[in-house]
Amino acid sequence: MTAGRVAGCDPGTSSLDLLTLEDGRVGEQVRFSPAELQGNPAAPVDWLAARGPFDLIAGPSGYGVPLVRNFDLIDDHLNQMTLVRPDDRGTAQGVLGFSAVLRAFRSSPLPVVFLPGVIHLPTVPAHRKFNRIDLGTADKLAVTALAIRQTAGRFALLELGSAFTAVIVVHDGRIVHGVGGSCGPAGGQSGGAWDGEAAYWLSPLRKRDLFTGGVRDTGSLEAEAESLRQTLMGLHAVTPFETVIVSGRRIDEEGMLPRLRALFPEFPMTPLEPLPGAWVKTAAQGAALLAEGLVSDSSLVRTMRLREAGGSVLDWLRYRR
């Protein structure tokens, strides 16, 4: 099958980006600010509808669902992608109005598919999923797809988002391990892996609490550096890799790449290359590649075993509720 005409979406903390691909070439791109989405949650859908038709669109997927089409999306899927408790709705930090954006995509006649997160993939062994939700959200999986397209062998993707930092380990085109979000290393806003006693003492926690304790609050680059090294080297001990690919908004911060190279002298460390002509976030680029791969049944999608994704982000919790 041919590559077709597709689009990818990245609902990040600081913006929602869209990118179109036509027969493998980058087409139009756009970025919506949180204020624009609050004013009109259907703005991304309207933008896409004005540029259709499309063979497939990888929609904003949050924590992910296993390749669910928009006409099959039920409220439980919406809850899985947002993970905001009913008592916390309307106050949660992140992409404000994300649920309304999802509902706009669900009700649209556009051909939309919602992507899985890392925890949905069969290439990650079950024992690495126990009592975990975020091994890498759908946008982190999309960034990893872009990296897989460019990088052979065994590597780790270090994704430094504006709020959270994730590390995804890839062996020969398959994701085999990952940590992200509030169970990953310290990041720009997140303090990293939570102490269970702290979570218990501070409960009931709010979603916005997960966006605290990072460099923005502590000002400590030393704490972030130690957290990064502990996480990356711990993953390397279990699932070895030869190189590190870095991506995310924070790699553009002054001195960030030299600091990372000094912190990890063991590995070649290179920035993730964008698609030719692309300026939107790499997650939107990777999402478009996955949409293209689903249309054409590409080797990227087959190797990642994307069509075999299954289950729910909540399936692996073993705690009493």
Buried (B, 14 or more C-beta within 10 A) or exposed (E): EEBBBBBBBBBBBBBBBBBBBBEBEBBEBBBBEBEBBBEBBBBBBEBBBEBBEBBBBBBBBBBBBBBBEBEEBEEEBBBBBBBBEEEBEEEBBBBBBBBEBBBBBBEBEBBBBBBBBBBBBBBBEEEBBEEBBBBBBBBBBBBBBBBBBEBEEBBBBBBBBBBBBBBBBBBEBBBBBBBBBBBBBBBBBBBBBBEEEEEEEEEEBBBEBBBBBBBBEBEEEEBBBBBBBBBBEEBBEEBEBEBBBBBBBBBEEEEBBEBBBEBBEEBEBBBBBBBEEBEBBBBBBBBBBBBBBBBBEBEBBEBBBBBBBEBBBEEBBEEEE
